[in-house]
Amino acid sequence: MNISTGEIIFIIVVLVIVFSASRMGALGNAIGKFVYSFKKASKGEGFVDVKPSKTFSTKGAEDAQVIDAAPKKKP
């Protein structure tokens, strides 16, 4: 199966018309991020340790509530 240069150009023109230039940029960006993260994961890098932290207590905390590590001193 040989694809000539003219056929490749035709396919590219059709893709640009169908997906538009802005979508092609976003698609390229998404593919680049996927390849980067796939390479990083295949090397075993970038994993997050999900063990709970024992320094902060979250008892009684509501969503998006800030909890201070040390209580504030009263004057």
Summary of the structure (lengths in Angstrom):
residues: 75
radius of gyration: 25.3
end to end distance: 82.7
largest distance: 82.7
contacts: 95
relative contact order: 0.06
helix: 51%
strand: 0%
